[in-house]
Structure formats: C-alpha cells, structure tokens
Amino acid sequence: MEQIRGLGVSRGMVHGKIIFVRPGKEEGTSIKRAVDPDAEAERFRNSCRILQEELENLYTKTKETLGEKEADIFTIHQMMLADEGFTEIVEACIAAGKSAEQAVTEAGNTLAESFAVMDNAYMQAREADIRSLSERLTEILQGKQMVQIQLTEPCILAIHDLSPAQTMELDLKMVLGFITEQGSVNSHTAILARTLGIPAIAAAGNLPEHIHGKDAVLDGKNGILYVSPDAEILKSHAQNRAEEEINRDKWENVRGQRCKRQDGTPIRICANAGSMDDISVSLENDAEGIGLFRSEFLFMQYDRCPTEEEQYSVYRQILEKMDGKEAVIRTLDAGADKKIPWLPIAHGETNPALGFRAIRICLRYPELLITQLRALYRASALGKISAMIPMISLPSELDTVLQIAGEVRCSLREEGVLFDENMPVGIMIETPSAALQAGLLAEKAAFFSIGTNDLTQYTMAADRENSAVAYLTETVSDSVKKLIHMTAEAASKAKIPVSICGELAGDETMIPFFLQEGITKLSVSPNHILRVRSAVQNSLQENRV
C-alpha cells in the first residue's frame, strides 16, 4: 500500500479507480511575426475579448448549475482580467518590444508573485487564478482551444492542477474525487469542490504516473490518498466516512443556535474576512458578525491611497450586508509580506516582520489613519462597526491613535457629519510587549483581539513561513498560553471583551482553554463557523463553564 499526502481541501472519503491525466497541449496556429507594438496590443485586446466571452458563458453555466454565489468566481476572474494593474503591465511590456504572449506571461508572473507573498490564505490562493488567466490568454493568442478533460468512467481524478473553468467543464458524474499536484485550501477550485461535495486533495507534489488505473481510497479530510489500500484501511475509512456524515449533520444542527455560559454570557462565533465574497460566505454559514475584516486588501486595489469616499463606500456595503450585525475593521496592516507599492516604505528590510509595518506606518504618516478613521466614523452612523488597531507594542502608540481619533471626531462634528460618538476603537494583541502591558492597554482600549499567528511567531522568535523552524510554532507553547492568560485577565479586570482572531480560534483542542480564560468571541474562517460553534457547545456542556 502506498500513501500520498497533500492538503485536504474538501472533506469526504471515496473509494475507486485512479485515472491519471496530464492534459496535452492542444495544437493550434502558432503566430510568428515581427513584433509590431500596435499589432501586438490589438492582439492582446482581442484575446481579452474572447476570454471575457468564455468567462461569461462559464458564469451562466455555473449559475444555472450551482447558483449565483458560486458563479461569482467567474465574475472575479473577469474583474482580474480587466484590472488596470494587469493591463498596464502588459501594455508596458508590449511597448518595450515584447510579443503579446511574452507580455501576458510577464504580467501574470508579476501579479501572481505579489499575491503569493501575502499572509492571507484567501489572497494567496488568487495566485492560481492569475496564472490560470494568463495561461488561457496565451493559449488564445496562439489559437488554441481550452484543454478539456474527458472521463469515461467514475474515478478518482489525479492531475497536475485544475482551473475553475476545467472543473465546471468536467462530467461530474464521473468524478468521485480528485487529487492535484498544486492548489490550496482557498483556491476557487477547492471552493467549487466543497460546494459540489466532491472530496479533494491539493498540493500533493509530483504524482507518480504508476498510480494510473490502481484502486485507491481518497480521504479529503486528512489529505491522504491510499493507493492499493489493504482490508484494514478499507474498513477504517468506511467507518470514518460514516462518522463524517454524522458530524456534518451535527454541525448543521447548530445553525441558528447561540452559545452561552451558565451565567448567560454569550460566546460569539464570528468570521474573518478580506472581501465582500468572504462576507457573503460568512453569513451563509451563520456568522454572528465579522470579527476581523482585513482592510489592507482594499488598499491593494489602488495605485494610491483610496479616498475617504472610496473607503466609506466599502464600509457602507459591508454594513448593508451585515444587516445589524457587527463588523470589526482592522485598520491598514501593510508592510512585511503585505506589500503595497505606493506606500512610502523602504522595501528590502533585513527583517520586515520586525520592521516598518501596520500602525507604525500609520503613525509615521498619520494622514493614512485620519482618512480611514473618518470613513469608519461616518459608516458608524449606519450600523455596528468598530476600528481595530494592529501591531500595538506600547501604550504610547495607543495614546497617539486615540488622540487622532478624538481629532477626527471633532472635525466631523464641526462639519455636521453624523457618526457614532462611541464607536469602539480596540486593538490587536500580537506582540509579547502588548500582552505584558495588557493591564495598561485595557484602560484605554475598547476591546482586545488576540492575533495568535503573530503572537506565536514573535514569542517563539520563529518565522511562521520558515519550515525549518516550524516545530516551534506547530504546537501552542506554555509561554504563548501564559501571554493569552495575561491578556484575558487584564481584559476581565477592565471589563472589556476579548476575542481570538488567529488560526488557533478554529482549533477544537484549544477551545476549552479559551473558554476557561474568559474569551467571549472566536473569529474563524467562514467555512469553519458551524464546526467551531458545535465544538464550543460541547465544551460548555462538558466543562459546565
């Protein structure tokens, strides 16, 4: 028996025959000509029109098959294709004497790399979308048709990668599950797989071709493909699959329910989001609010600071979607691996994770914070919205932020602008310094939200992106737990709420600890809301908290 491991991106277990597919390149007319910038630019524009039409057709097909939300994947692709950041790079390359194919490839690589280095998994997954679009544009420029995968029997599909377009063109009756060499948990193909209920594994690395035709069990929960499984594996996975079905029903049963301690204190299960699409998914999964909205992705859409009106428009749309539920907006958290080219940051810092980032940038250039706070305060007149300040290390930093917030309120009053005078301004606890001074910070902040990802890497002095030191961050050390305890204790004494918004919020093994420490809110990825709520309910009952 052989085991192949990857990322489990869509739960479920299936047993069947592996069909290994390496799509060959369709033969097409290769266009060879002297590079004429005007002609190449026109070829590029024509290829964009053809691809836009393909995407419109895929949108229509997906909407009819799965619904409007799932079809929006192809709307996002159309927006990416029309994005000025992409077209400007292509046009600049063509003007420099490159062919349309070369220009599209270069633009695709540039934008894909910018997404790949972001610390948000959803945005990282957009790397694959950009590469898929640029590859398809190149095929169109070369006169090639979209490569389609033909399956003649129900199987476990093994393939290098699948684009959302290829996924929707599959005969889904023939796909028991699939495993890809590339991909991620948040890729649009993975999202489609979960929507379609197809068990799937991604990022499995180089798949050996000898698995073609062999019997296998695919475990989409744990990310394991068992090739030529023995009797014990077949029996074990049959049992696990039955348990998975029971769990799915159990999670669905908590929809609409709310968690409370014995004293009546609510424990809210909210969502982390970085886009309007994330918010839609969060609400569909019964989120009780948005515990963390990453506003930096709004800033990444522009080649300049978005204006107050542009920011206000987005926050207004968020509140309209939330329909009375709270939205916590993290102020600009740029720097380190979240590069925004137009910001006055010295790129190439020796240690950017410890460098000029987040609130440090906004305090050096306060007009960034002033503009964002004005937009947030204006939006506060429309619904429950809060500002959350990232990367606070010292009480003096928070003092300066609160002074700026006071000046913003004063100016809005003088202008006669409506806003909520009591809009909460809280902070993220991400540095050991903030945790150690939580008592002082709790006297000034409206709430705490513990960012466990950064708190862990800073406490352990271990870059969370460096696999060589991953052993230091794979488990929760006693030192990190102690800092969480100190933070929660200070919040309790000051009578302010405290939440967890890092990856640990979705870790079921940590939930009893969080409840014991008095955490009042867990903010998790949208697709984990029901699972986490179920785990919280179980913990409350078992420990009688």
Helices and strands as residue ranges (DSSP letters): E 2-5, E 7-10, E 13-21, H 37-65, H 68-82, H 84-95, H 100-116, H 121-124, H 126-141, E 155-159, H 164-169, G 172-174, E 175-180, H 188-196, E 200-202, G 209-211, E 215-219, E 224-227, H 231-253, E 259-260, E 266-273, H 276-284, E 289-294, H 296-299, H 308-322, E 326-330, G 352-354, H 359-364, H 366-379, E 385-389, H 395-415, E 425-429, H 432-436, H 438-442, E 448-450, H 452-460, G 467-472, H 478-494, E 498-500, G 503-506, G 508-510, H 511-516, E 521-524, G 526-528, H 529-543
